[in-house]
Amino acid sequence: KTIEDISPDLMGLQECTHDWMAILTDRFSSEYGIVGEGRDGTMTDTDQFNPILYRKDKFTLIESGTRWLSETPEVRYSKVPDSSYERIFTFAILEEKATGVRFVFISTHFDHQGGQADQASCMAAYIEQFRDLPMFMCGDYNGSGVEKIMDGYGYVSTEKIASEKVNPGNTFSGGSKIDFIFTNGKGVTVTHYEVKNDNDSSDHYPIVVKYKFTK
């Protein structure tokens, strides 16, 4: 219902089990393309996805993949030593049909117990190859300190650069800001940032960002 109410062009979700992936596919695959892979290959509830959903009428998928937050990101089920679980990021290179602009959209979920700095470093190293494209990175980063870490790699929170901000506070119902949508700011203007903190669909509040590409 939350997805239907907001009706976003792009979505990055976290903690999707196989059951949730089946629900999302059944409900939205006529409108949205869906990409992503589970993190541990067990087909159990620990095998969570960070899927990306994109409107097929607005975007063409050029390339996509899932990589592991480790020093060997293309090795399935690898992780940094301090992480309690295998952690992943899913990426999609998309082309906006109306403008022909290509950009990168990423959905990730860092570990809740440790290794966030190492995971940020691993992801930043892999996506360096895409740095010339506009880029968005959304996810549950499990720590407010990640904002400073990502800033060091040249990725800024969309909250900081949005011309309009609505409810720019905590993103987790437990009382912290641990969810972010970062951008490299290349060819992108962020016009609106909003935390839907009146939403009870999850223990994390949806973040909605509006943007436009600039040439």
Z-matrix of the N, CA and C atoms (Angstrom, degrees):
N
C 1 1.457
C 2 1.540 1 110.54
N 3 1.327 2 116.29 1 -40.20
C 4 1.455 3 119.61 2 178.09
C 5 1.523 4 110.66 3 -59.78
N 6 1.328 5 117.00 4 -45.76
C 7 1.464 6 121.12 5 179.15
C 8 1.521 7 110.15 6 -62.39
N 9 1.317 8 116.86 7 -43.03
C 10 1.463 9 120.02 8 179.69
C 11 1.528 10 111.60 9 -65.03
N 12 1.329 11 117.04 10 -37.76
C 13 1.464 12 120.51 11 -179.49
C 14 1.530 13 111.60 12 -67.49
N 15 1.345 14 116.30 13 -42.84
C 16 1.456 15 120.49 14 -177.58
C 17 1.527 16 111.14 15 -81.36
N 18 1.319 17 116.42 16 -36.63
C 19 1.466 18 123.40 17 179.74
C 20 1.522 19 112.38 18 50.38
N 21 1.336 20 117.50 19 58.10
C 22 1.465 21 119.78 20 -176.37
C 23 1.528 22 112.38 21 -74.40
N 24 1.330 23 115.52 22 157.07
C 25 1.460 24 120.25 23 173.94
C 26 1.526 25 111.02 24 -73.20
N 27 1.345 26 115.35 25 -34.57
C 28 1.458 27 122.74 26 -176.97
C 29 1.514 28 109.13 27 -135.81
N 30 1.321 29 116.06 28 145.60
C 31 1.462 30 120.37 29 176.91
C 32 1.517 31 110.53 30 -139.81
N 33 1.314 32 116.09 31 140.62
C 34 1.450 33 122.28 32 167.26
C 35 1.514 34 107.46 33 -120.98
N 36 1.319 35 116.85 34 120.99
C 37 1.467 36 121.77 35 -177.33
C 38 1.527 37 109.38 36 -115.82
N 39 1.326 38 115.20 37 159.35
C 40 1.465 39 121.23 38 178.21
C 41 1.530 40 110.19 39 -132.46
N 42 1.335 41 114.27 40 160.17
C 43 1.471 42 122.67 41 177.08
C 44 1.529 43 112.84 42 60.43
N 45 1.318 44 116.79 43 34.99
C 46 1.469 45 119.65 44 176.81
C 47 1.525 46 109.88 45 -86.62
N 48 1.316 47 116.52 46 117.73
C 49 1.462 48 121.51 47 175.51
C 50 1.528 49 109.35 48 -79.60
N 51 1.336 50 116.47 49 176.58
C 52 1.462 51 120.10 50 176.62
C 53 1.522 52 110.54 51 -60.42
N 54 1.323 53 117.33 52 -38.81
C 55 1.467 54 119.95 53 178.24
C 56 1.520 55 111.00 54 -61.63
N 57 1.351 56 116.17 55 -42.98
C 58 1.459 57 119.02 56 179.56
C 59 1.519 58 111.49 57 -67.63
N 60 1.321 59 117.24 58 -36.75
C 61 1.466 60 119.68 59 177.80
C 62 1.523 61 110.52 60 -62.81
N 63 1.332 62 116.46 61 -37.41
C 64 1.467 63 119.82 62 177.87
C 65 1.529 64 110.78 63 -66.22
N 66 1.346 65 116.48 64 -39.61
C 67 1.469 66 120.36 65 178.57
C 68 1.521 67 110.55 66 -65.11
N 69 1.326 68 116.52 67 -46.70
C 70 1.464 69 120.62 68 -179.50
C 71 1.524 70 111.33 69 -62.22
N 72 1.332 71 116.12 70 -41.74
C 73 1.466 72 120.20 71 -179.99
C 74 1.520 73 110.79 72 -64.92
N 75 1.321 74 115.90 73 -44.14
C 76 1.464 75 120.02 74 -179.85
C 77 1.524 76 111.78 75 -64.36
N 78 1.319 77 115.52 76 -38.65
C 79 1.465 78 120.61 77 -172.60
C 80 1.525 79 113.50 78 -83.32
N 81 1.351 80 116.38 79 -34.30
C 82 1.460 81 118.82 80 -166.44
C 83 1.529 82 115.86 81 -125.05
N 84 1.325 83 119.81 82 -3.11
C 85 1.465 84 119.78 83 -172.64
C 86 1.528 85 113.36 84 -68.60
N 87 1.324 86 118.05 85 -16.74
C 88 1.460 87 118.66 86 176.43
C 89 1.532 88 111.19 87 -71.67
N 90 1.341 89 116.73 88 -30.11
C 91 1.460 90 121.54 89 -179.16
C 92 1.524 91 112.79 90 -100.79
N 93 1.329 92 116.02 91 -34.17
C 94 1.452 93 120.87 92 -171.51
C 95 1.524 94 111.39 93 -116.68
N 96 1.337 95 115.02 94 139.34
C 97 1.442 96 119.50 95 163.17
C 98 1.515 97 108.26 96 -78.98
N 99 1.324 98 117.47 97 146.12
C 100 1.469 99 121.84 98 -176.28
C 101 1.526 100 108.65 99 -130.62
N 102 1.343 101 116.92 100 124.80
C 103 1.461 102 120.99 101 178.86
C 104 1.525 103 109.69 102 -129.28
N 105 1.336 104 115.54 103 150.18
C 106 1.458 105 120.42 104 178.21
C 107 1.509 106 111.52 105 148.21
N 108 1.320 107 115.14 106 158.55
C 109 1.458 108 123.04 107 -177.51
C 110 1.519 109 108.74 108 -134.93
N 111 1.335 110 117.64 109 149.18
C 112 1.455 111 121.33 110 178.38
C 113 1.519 112 112.22 111 -70.49
N 114 1.339 113 115.23 112 157.25
C 115 1.461 114 118.78 113 -169.90
C 116 1.526 115 114.86 114 -84.82
N 117 1.356 116 118.29 115 -24.43
C 118 1.470 117 116.69 116 -175.52
C 119 1.532 118 114.41 117 -127.38
N 120 1.306 119 118.46 118 -3.73
C 121 1.458 120 121.24 119 174.00
C 122 1.509 121 116.26 120 71.82
N 123 1.346 122 117.66 121 13.74
C 124 1.457 123 120.19 122 -175.16
C 125 1.529 124 113.33 123 -89.11
N 126 1.333 125 117.15 124 -13.69
C 127 1.464 126 122.69 125 -175.70
C 128 1.529 127 111.88 126 63.58
N 129 1.343 128 117.18 127 19.63
C 130 1.467 129 121.79 128 176.38
C 131 1.520 130 108.16 129 -106.67
N 132 1.342 131 117.02 130 -174.35
C 133 1.462 132 120.94 131 -179.16
C 134 1.523 133 113.25 132 -70.23
N 135 1.348 134 118.28 133 -13.98
C 136 1.465 135 119.17 134 175.12
C 137 1.523 136 111.36 135 -81.04
N 138 1.318 137 116.64 136 -13.67
C 139 1.470 138 121.15 137 -177.32
C 140 1.525 139 109.47 138 -84.92
N 141 1.310 140 115.49 139 69.96
C 142 1.455 141 120.85 140 -171.84
C 143 1.529 142 112.29 141 -86.14
N 144 1.324 143 115.11 142 149.90
C 145 1.450 144 123.87 143 179.70
C 146 1.528 145 109.53 144 -106.65
N 147 1.327 146 115.48 145 153.58
C 148 1.467 147 122.76 146 167.05
C 149 1.530 148 107.09 147 -118.23
N 150 1.310 149 118.18 148 69.78
C 151 1.466 150 119.63 149 -170.09
C 152 1.526 151 113.01 150 -72.78
N 153 1.308 152 113.77 151 154.90
C 154 1.460 153 122.39 152 171.07
C 155 1.518 154 107.50 153 -111.61
N 156 1.326 155 115.76 154 132.01
C 157 1.459 156 122.09 155 174.61
C 158 1.516 157 108.31 156 -117.55
N 159 1.318 158 116.79 157 132.84
C 160 1.464 159 121.62 158 -179.03
C 161 1.525 160 109.13 159 -135.46
N 162 1.300 161 116.56 160 144.41
C 163 1.465 162 121.58 161 -179.76
C 164 1.530 163 109.62 162 -71.08
N 165 1.319 164 115.41 163 121.47
C 166 1.458 165 120.04 164 -176.14
C 167 1.528 166 112.81 165 -70.25
N 168 1.326 167 116.55 166 -22.43
C 169 1.467 168 118.33 167 178.69
C 170 1.523 169 112.47 168 -79.58
N 171 1.339 170 116.88 169 -14.14
C 172 1.463 171 119.92 170 -176.80
C 173 1.525 172 113.88 171 -111.29
N 174 1.334 173 116.53 172 -22.48
C 175 1.457 174 119.54 173 -174.47
C 176 1.520 175 111.33 174 -133.35
N 177 1.323 176 115.36 175 148.34
C 178 1.457 177 122.87 176 171.59
C 179 1.520 178 108.22 177 -108.58
N 180 1.319 179 117.12 178 129.88
C 181 1.462 180 121.39 179 178.62
C 182 1.525 181 109.49 180 -80.14
N 183 1.326 182 116.33 181 122.70
C 184 1.456 183 122.11 182 178.95
C 185 1.530 184 110.61 183 -94.56
N 186 1.312 185 116.12 184 -44.03
C 187 1.470 186 121.33 185 -177.56
C 188 1.518 187 108.31 186 -159.91
N 189 1.317 188 117.02 187 150.38
C 190 1.463 189 120.31 188 174.87
C 191 1.521 190 109.46 189 -153.21
N 192 1.329 191 115.08 190 164.04
C 193 1.452 192 119.49 191 177.93
C 194 1.514 193 110.66 192 -176.96
N 195 1.316 194 116.05 193 167.21
C 196 1.457 195 123.59 194 173.28
C 197 1.517 196 108.09 195 -119.90
N 198 1.317 197 115.92 196 133.05
C 199 1.455 198 121.76 197 179.67
C 200 1.528 199 109.30 198 -127.67
N 201 1.336 200 114.91 199 155.66
C 202 1.465 201 120.38 200 -176.47
C 203 1.519 202 110.55 201 -96.91
N 204 1.327 203 115.06 202 141.91
C 205 1.454 204 121.20 203 -178.60
C 206 1.528 205 109.04 204 -79.61
N 207 1.312 206 113.72 205 78.38
C 208 1.453 207 122.25 206 -179.70
C 209 1.521 208 107.99 207 -150.80
N 210 1.314 209 116.61 208 176.40
C 211 1.463 210 119.85 209 177.72
C 212 1.523 211 111.58 210 -74.42
N 213 1.321 212 116.40 211 -8.53
C 214 1.470 213 122.26 212 174.85
C 215 1.528 214 107.81 213 -124.96
N 216 1.326 215 118.69 214 71.71
C 217 1.465 216 122.22 215 -169.29
C 218 1.526 217 114.79 216 -62.08
N 219 1.328 218 117.75 217 -22.98
C 220 1.459 219 119.66 218 -179.76
C 221 1.527 220 112.25 219 -89.48
N 222 1.333 221 116.79 220 -1.50
C 223 1.469 222 121.00 221 175.56
C 224 1.520 223 108.51 222 -89.43
N 225 1.322 224 115.79 223 113.02
C 226 1.458 225 120.11 224 -177.06
C 227 1.531 226 111.68 225 -59.56
N 228 1.337 227 113.55 226 138.60
C 229 1.462 228 123.24 227 173.13
C 230 1.534 229 112.81 228 69.24
N 231 1.333 230 116.82 229 20.14
C 232 1.465 231 120.46 230 174.74
C 233 1.522 232 109.34 231 -88.41
N 234 1.352 233 115.76 232 160.06
C 235 1.463 234 119.62 233 -179.54
C 236 1.513 235 109.84 234 -155.98
N 237 1.340 236 115.13 235 165.52
C 238 1.462 237 119.89 236 173.84
C 239 1.527 238 107.79 237 -78.62
N 240 1.333 239 117.56 238 154.10
C 241 1.469 240 120.62 239 -172.75
C 242 1.524 241 115.25 240 -56.39
N 243 1.332 242 118.48 241 -37.11
C 244 1.463 243 120.97 242 -173.75
C 245 1.531 244 113.63 243 -84.30
N 246 1.311 245 117.74 244 -3.83
C 247 1.464 246 120.54 245 -177.40
C 248 1.520 247 110.75 246 -82.99
N 249 1.328 248 116.73 247 134.59
C 250 1.463 249 120.27 248 -179.19
C 251 1.526 250 112.19 249 -76.45
N 252 1.344 251 116.79 250 -26.14
C 253 1.460 252 122.22 251 178.55
C 254 1.521 253 109.80 252 -129.04
N 255 1.334 254 115.50 253 160.69
C 256 1.458 255 119.28 254 166.13
C 257 1.529 256 107.21 255 -64.42
N 258 1.307 257 116.67 256 133.09
C 259 1.463 258 121.36 257 -179.23
C 260 1.525 259 109.37 258 -124.09
N 261 1.317 260 115.60 259 150.03
C 262 1.457 261 120.40 260 -171.13
C 263 1.529 262 112.17 261 -136.12
N 264 1.329 263 114.94 262 165.31
C 265 1.455 264 120.92 263 162.29
C 266 1.521 265 108.01 264 -133.56
N 267 1.315 266 115.17 265 139.99
C 268 1.458 267 121.97 266 175.29
C 269 1.520 268 107.73 267 -106.01
N 270 1.331 269 116.45 268 136.78
C 271 1.463 270 119.85 269 179.12
C 272 1.526 271 110.25 270 -125.65
N 273 1.312 272 114.63 271 152.59
C 274 1.462 273 121.49 272 173.88
C 275 1.516 274 108.45 273 -139.19
N 276 1.322 275 116.37 274 129.23
C 277 1.459 276 121.49 275 168.85
C 278 1.521 277 106.37 276 -94.79
N 279 1.316 278 114.86 277 119.87
C 280 1.460 279 121.46 278 -173.86
C 281 1.524 280 110.17 279 -122.62
N 282 1.316 281 115.28 280 153.81
C 283 1.460 282 121.21 281 173.99
C 284 1.519 283 108.93 282 -119.95
N 285 1.320 284 115.56 283 123.99
C 286 1.456 285 120.20 284 177.84
C 287 1.531 286 108.39 285 -74.28
N 288 1.315 287 115.87 286 121.26
C 289 1.459 288 120.34 287 -173.94
C 290 1.521 289 112.78 288 -62.80
N 291 1.317 290 117.07 289 -36.38
C 292 1.468 291 120.30 290 -175.21
C 293 1.523 292 112.92 291 -70.15
N 294 1.329 293 117.47 292 -29.30
C 295 1.463 294 120.73 293 -174.04
C 296 1.520 295 114.07 294 -118.96
N 297 1.339 296 116.93 295 -19.07
C 298 1.455 297 120.17 296 -174.71
C 299 1.515 298 113.74 297 79.18
N 300 1.329 299 117.82 298 5.01
C 301 1.465 300 121.96 299 179.64
C 302 1.522 301 109.88 300 -73.02
N 303 1.310 302 116.27 301 131.01
C 304 1.465 303 121.52 302 173.76
C 305 1.520 304 109.44 303 -100.37
N 306 1.321 305 115.44 304 141.47
C 307 1.459 306 120.41 305 -178.28
C 308 1.518 307 109.04 306 -150.86
N 309 1.333 308 115.18 307 169.93
C 310 1.465 309 121.94 308 -178.86
C 311 1.524 310 109.32 309 -115.39
N 312 1.315 311 115.32 310 133.75
C 313 1.468 312 121.35 311 177.04
C 314 1.522 313 107.64 312 -123.61
N 315 1.324 314 116.46 313 131.45
C 316 1.467 315 122.42 314 -174.29
C 317 1.519 316 110.02 315 -128.83
N 318 1.328 317 115.66 316 140.17
C 319 1.463 318 121.93 317 173.48
C 320 1.522 319 107.99 318 -125.74
N 321 1.336 320 116.51 319 127.97
C 322 1.455 321 119.80 320 -175.31
C 323 1.519 322 111.67 321 -141.49
N 324 1.320 323 115.37 322 168.13
C 325 1.466 324 122.41 323 178.86
C 326 1.520 325 107.35 324 -149.74
N 327 1.338 326 116.32 325 107.87
C 328 1.457 327 121.13 326 178.77
C 329 1.530 328 109.97 327 -79.43
N 330 1.316 329 115.14 328 164.60
C 331 1.460 330 120.14 329 -177.19
C 332 1.525 331 111.79 330 -71.24
N 333 1.327 332 115.51 331 150.73
C 334 1.468 333 120.94 332 -177.02
C 335 1.523 334 112.49 333 -90.04
N 336 1.336 335 117.92 334 -10.68
C 337 1.465 336 119.17 335 -177.28
C 338 1.521 337 113.06 336 -110.24
N 339 1.311 338 118.24 337 -31.72
C 340 1.459 339 118.32 338 -179.14
C 341 1.514 340 112.29 339 -178.54
N 342 1.333 341 114.08 340 171.31
C 343 1.451 342 120.67 341 175.10
C 344 1.513 343 115.37 342 85.64
N 345 1.350 344 117.68 343 10.01
C 346 1.466 345 118.92 344 -175.62
C 347 1.533 346 112.44 345 -61.20
N 348 1.329 347 116.88 346 -40.90
C 349 1.467 348 119.50 347 -179.53
C 350 1.526 349 110.92 348 -63.80
N 351 1.325 350 116.66 349 -42.54
C 352 1.465 351 120.58 350 178.10
C 353 1.531 352 110.80 351 -66.31
N 354 1.330 353 116.72 352 -38.06
C 355 1.457 354 119.96 353 179.55
C 356 1.528 355 110.88 354 -66.44
N 357 1.325 356 116.39 355 -40.26
C 358 1.458 357 120.32 356 176.63
C 359 1.529 358 110.60 357 -61.83
N 360 1.315 359 116.62 358 -41.85
C 361 1.458 360 121.36 359 179.53
C 362 1.522 361 111.15 360 -63.36
N 363 1.326 362 116.40 361 -42.90
C 364 1.470 363 120.69 362 -179.72
C 365 1.526 364 111.13 363 -64.72
N 366 1.332 365 116.69 364 -42.86
C 367 1.454 366 119.36 365 179.80
C 368 1.523 367 110.69 366 -67.20
N 369 1.337 368 116.94 367 -43.68
C 370 1.461 369 120.63 368 -179.28
C 371 1.527 370 111.03 369 -60.76
N 372 1.330 371 116.46 370 -38.50
C 373 1.463 372 119.87 371 -179.78
C 374 1.525 373 110.88 372 -65.40
N 375 1.335 374 116.68 373 -40.33
C 376 1.462 375 119.42 374 -177.95
C 377 1.521 376 111.75 375 -70.74
N 378 1.318 377 117.46 376 -42.77
C 379 1.467 378 119.74 377 -174.26
C 380 1.524 379 112.63 378 -82.73
N 381 1.327 380 117.03 379 0.55
C 382 1.454 381 119.91 380 175.91
C 383 1.527 382 111.03 381 -55.64
N 384 1.334 383 116.23 382 -31.85
C 385 1.464 384 121.06 383 -179.50
C 386 1.529 385 112.25 384 -64.23
N 387 1.333 386 116.95 385 -17.81
C 388 1.468 387 121.22 386 -178.45
C 389 1.533 388 112.72 387 -102.85
N 390 1.321 389 118.10 388 6.89
C 391 1.452 390 120.86 389 -167.96
C 392 1.526 391 114.47 390 -61.06
N 393 1.329 392 118.19 391 -21.12
C 394 1.458 393 120.01 392 -179.71
C 395 1.522 394 112.60 393 -80.06
N 396 1.323 395 117.35 394 -8.46
C 397 1.458 396 121.77 395 179.19
C 398 1.527 397 110.33 396 -99.65
N 399 1.336 398 118.14 397 149.82
C 400 1.465 399 119.40 398 169.07
C 401 1.530 400 109.54 399 -56.02
N 402 1.318 401 116.76 400 143.74
C 403 1.454 402 119.24 401 -173.07
C 404 1.524 403 111.43 402 -144.17
N 405 1.340 404 114.87 403 139.26
C 406 1.461 405 122.36 404 171.57
C 407 1.529 406 108.34 405 -124.36
N 408 1.333 407 116.27 406 138.09
C 409 1.463 408 121.50 407 177.94
C 410 1.517 409 108.60 408 -130.65
N 411 1.317 410 116.47 409 107.30
C 412 1.463 411 119.94 410 -178.96
C 413 1.521 412 109.53 411 -109.34
N 414 1.328 413 115.66 412 151.18
C 415 1.448 414 116.82 413 177.26
C 416 1.512 415 114.40 414 169.08
N 417 1.321 416 112.61 415 175.74
C 418 1.455 417 123.27 416 170.88
C 419 1.522 418 105.73 417 -95.10
N 420 1.338 419 115.48 418 107.59
C 421 1.458 420 120.23 419 -174.56
C 422 1.526 421 112.28 420 -96.03
N 423 1.325 422 116.89 421 -3.21
C 424 1.460 423 122.87 422 173.34
C 425 1.525 424 113.88 423 52.59
N 426 1.320 425 116.27 424 38.90
C 427 1.457 426 119.11 425 174.78
C 428 1.508 427 111.23 426 169.94
N 429 1.330 428 116.78 427 129.59
C 430 1.457 429 120.67 428 -179.95
C 431 1.522 430 111.65 429 -66.91
N 432 1.345 431 117.76 430 -25.10
C 433 1.456 432 121.18 431 179.50
C 434 1.511 433 113.53 432 -66.25
N 435 1.321 434 116.99 433 -16.55
C 436 1.462 435 120.59 434 -179.40
C 437 1.521 436 111.12 435 -65.20
N 438 1.339 437 117.14 436 -28.89
C 439 1.459 438 119.66 437 -179.88
C 440 1.522 439 110.91 438 -59.09
N 441 1.322 440 117.16 439 -43.12
C 442 1.465 441 121.25 440 178.62
C 443 1.521 442 110.60 441 -68.42
N 444 1.318 443 116.41 442 -37.93
C 445 1.465 444 120.44 443 179.57
C 446 1.525 445 110.58 444 -63.43
N 447 1.325 446 116.72 445 -47.82
C 448 1.458 447 120.82 446 -178.61
C 449 1.526 448 111.02 447 -66.30
N 450 1.330 449 116.64 448 -35.00
C 451 1.454 450 120.74 449 176.62
C 452 1.534 451 110.74 450 -59.98
N 453 1.325 452 115.14 451 -35.43
C 454 1.462 453 119.94 452 177.90
C 455 1.511 454 113.46 453 -65.23
N 456 1.330 455 116.77 454 -24.72
C 457 1.465 456 121.21 455 176.82
C 458 1.534 457 112.31 456 -92.41
N 459 1.322 458 116.31 457 2.11
C 460 1.455 459 119.72 458 176.75
C 461 1.514 460 114.65 459 94.53
N 462 1.337 461 117.23 460 16.81
C 463 1.460 462 121.25 461 -179.98
C 464 1.528 463 108.70 462 -115.12
N 465 1.312 464 116.07 463 123.07
C 466 1.457 465 121.43 464 -173.65
C 467 1.525 466 109.87 465 -108.46
N 468 1.332 467 116.45 466 146.37
C 469 1.453 468 120.75 467 176.00
C 470 1.522 469 109.79 468 -65.92
N 471 1.322 470 116.01 469 134.59
C 472 1.464 471 119.92 470 178.75
C 473 1.524 472 111.36 471 -62.37
N 474 1.318 473 117.36 472 -23.67
C 475 1.470 474 119.67 473 176.63
C 476 1.519 475 110.65 474 -60.40
N 477 1.324 476 116.61 475 -39.94
C 478 1.463 477 120.73 476 -175.50
C 479 1.527 478 112.28 477 -66.46
N 480 1.318 479 117.44 478 -32.80
C 481 1.461 480 119.34 479 -172.30
C 482 1.530 481 113.10 480 -107.94
N 483 1.331 482 117.10 481 0.36
C 484 1.463 483 119.45 482 179.86
C 485 1.522 484 110.63 483 -69.90
N 486 1.314 485 116.30 484 137.83
C 487 1.464 486 120.03 485 179.03
C 488 1.526 487 111.51 486 -75.69
N 489 1.326 488 117.58 487 -21.75
C 490 1.465 489 122.11 488 176.19
C 491 1.521 490 108.78 489 -130.70
N 492 1.331 491 116.91 490 133.00
C 493 1.465 492 122.09 491 -179.24
C 494 1.525 493 109.55 492 -126.39
N 495 1.321 494 116.51 493 133.21
C 496 1.463 495 122.49 494 178.38
C 497 1.530 496 108.04 495 -127.49
N 498 1.320 497 116.57 496 121.68
C 499 1.472 498 122.62 497 179.20
C 500 1.537 499 112.01 498 54.66
N 501 1.315 500 118.37 499 50.81
C 502 1.467 501 119.57 500 -176.77
C 503 1.529 502 112.45 501 -79.85
N 504 1.309 503 116.28 502 62.34
C 505 1.461 504 120.56 503 -178.08
C 506 1.509 505 111.90 504 -121.87
N 507 1.331 506 114.78 505 -140.82
C 508 1.452 507 120.38 506 -177.40
C 509 1.529 508 111.28 507 -62.24
N 510 1.323 509 115.11 508 146.15
C 511 1.465 510 121.03 509 178.56
C 512 1.520 511 112.52 510 -109.94
N 513 1.315 512 116.75 511 -9.68
C 514 1.465 513 122.34 512 179.80
C 515 1.529 514 108.00 513 -115.03
N 516 1.318 515 116.10 514 135.14
C 517 1.460 516 119.99 515 -175.64
C 518 1.527 517 112.44 516 -63.77
N 519 1.330 518 117.15 517 -18.46
C 520 1.452 519 120.77 518 176.73
C 521 1.515 520 113.34 519 -74.74
N 522 1.352 521 117.05 520 -5.87
C 523 1.447 522 121.15 521 173.93
C 524 1.510 523 115.54 522 101.15
N 525 1.317 524 117.95 523 45.54
C 526 1.465 525 120.87 524 178.30
C 527 1.525 526 110.05 525 -152.02
N 528 1.316 527 114.96 526 163.07
C 529 1.462 528 121.47 527 177.67
C 530 1.521 529 107.49 528 -108.08
N 531 1.319 530 116.40 529 101.08
C 532 1.463 531 120.86 530 -177.09
C 533 1.520 532 112.41 531 -128.95
N 534 1.321 533 117.01 532 -0.17
C 535 1.463 534 121.77 533 178.46
C 536 1.526 535 108.66 534 -110.74
N 537 1.326 536 115.88 535 134.64
C 538 1.459 537 120.09 536 -175.81
C 539 1.525 538 110.20 537 -141.92
N 540 1.325 539 114.66 538 154.92
C 541 1.458 540 121.20 539 163.91
C 542 1.524 541 105.56 540 -119.66
N 543 1.333 542 115.61 541 111.49
C 544 1.455 543 121.66 542 179.66
C 545 1.526 544 109.85 543 -96.41
N 546 1.321 545 115.69 544 159.19
C 547 1.456 546 121.55 545 173.94
C 548 1.519 547 109.08 546 -144.18
N 549 1.331 548 115.49 547 154.20
C 550 1.464 549 119.24 548 172.24
C 551 1.519 550 111.11 549 -86.72
N 552 1.337 551 116.74 550 -6.67
C 553 1.458 552 121.64 551 173.95
C 554 1.509 553 115.28 552 73.40
N 555 1.319 554 118.49 553 7.67
C 556 1.465 555 120.47 554 -177.09
C 557 1.520 556 109.98 555 -82.20
N 558 1.321 557 115.36 556 111.46
C 559 1.457 558 119.33 557 178.26
C 560 1.512 559 113.61 558 69.42
N 561 1.328 560 117.31 559 24.18
C 562 1.466 561 121.63 560 -176.72
C 563 1.520 562 110.20 561 -130.99
N 564 1.311 563 116.56 562 133.68
C 565 1.460 564 122.73 563 169.25
C 566 1.518 565 108.12 564 -115.32
N 567 1.328 566 116.64 565 125.80
C 568 1.465 567 121.50 566 179.14
C 569 1.526 568 107.85 567 -95.41
N 570 1.313 569 116.12 568 117.60
C 571 1.464 570 120.39 569 -175.07
C 572 1.523 571 113.68 570 -99.09
N 573 1.333 572 118.04 571 -18.08
C 574 1.471 573 119.85 572 -174.03
C 575 1.523 574 109.03 573 -155.59
N 576 1.333 575 115.35 574 135.53
C 577 1.472 576 122.48 575 174.25
C 578 1.520 577 107.29 576 -132.43
N 579 1.330 578 116.18 577 131.21
C 580 1.465 579 118.69 578 -177.60
C 581 1.522 580 110.72 579 -147.15
N 582 1.333 581 115.32 580 134.75
C 583 1.458 582 121.83 581 170.90
C 584 1.520 583 107.77 582 -101.14
N 585 1.312 584 116.70 583 119.27
C 586 1.465 585 121.49 584 -178.21
C 587 1.529 586 109.08 585 -82.14
N 588 1.332 587 115.70 586 70.30
C 589 1.462 588 119.76 587 -172.88
C 590 1.524 589 113.94 588 -80.57
N 591 1.334 590 117.06 589 4.01
C 592 1.455 591 120.39 590 171.86
C 593 1.526 592 110.84 591 -98.63
N 594 1.334 593 115.76 592 12.64
C 595 1.456 594 121.68 593 -174.89
C 596 1.525 595 109.62 594 -102.48
N 597 1.321 596 117.37 595 129.63
C 598 1.461 597 120.85 596 -178.13
C 599 1.528 598 112.06 597 -111.21
N 600 1.347 599 116.83 598 24.41
C 601 1.464 600 119.87 599 -179.06
C 602 1.523 601 112.33 600 -75.64
N 603 1.332 602 116.99 601 -12.65
C 604 1.456 603 121.39 602 -177.51
C 605 1.515 604 108.50 603 -157.86
N 606 1.348 605 116.58 604 165.74
C 607 1.465 606 118.92 605 173.14
C 608 1.529 607 111.05 606 -78.27
N 609 1.342 608 117.07 607 -8.39
C 610 1.458 609 122.22 608 169.97
C 611 1.523 610 108.07 609 -110.21
N 612 1.317 611 116.18 610 138.62
C 613 1.460 612 119.64 611 -178.42
C 614 1.535 613 110.49 612 -83.68
N 615 1.316 614 117.29 613 140.65
C 616 1.462 615 119.47 614 175.00
C 617 1.528 616 111.28 615 -62.58
N 618 1.317 617 115.68 616 139.70
C 619 1.462 618 121.96 617 172.42
C 620 1.522 619 107.46 618 -107.51
N 621 1.326 620 116.30 619 129.76
C 622 1.455 621 121.85 620 178.92
C 623 1.524 622 109.39 621 -116.17
N 624 1.308 623 116.15 622 127.46
C 625 1.462 624 122.14 623 178.16
C 626 1.510 625 108.85 624 -123.78
N 627 1.317 626 115.56 625 136.12
C 628 1.469 627 120.80 626 171.94
C 629 1.516 628 107.82 627 -111.61
N 630 1.300 629 116.36 628 141.15
C 631 1.447 630 121.66 629 -174.08
C 632 1.520 631 110.10 630 -146.13
N 633 1.326 632 115.53 631 168.56
C 634 1.451 633 120.74 632 169.11
C 635 1.520 634 107.78 633 -145.51
N 636 1.324 635 114.72 634 147.53
C 637 1.462 636 119.56 635 177.92
C 638 1.521 637 108.79 636 -83.75
N 639 1.313 638 115.86 637 142.22
C 640 1.470 639 121.47 638 176.82
C 641 1.509 640 108.03 639 -124.27
N 642 1.302 641 116.03 640 143.04
C 643 1.466 642 119.77 641 -179.63
C 644 1.527 643 109.93 642 -106.23
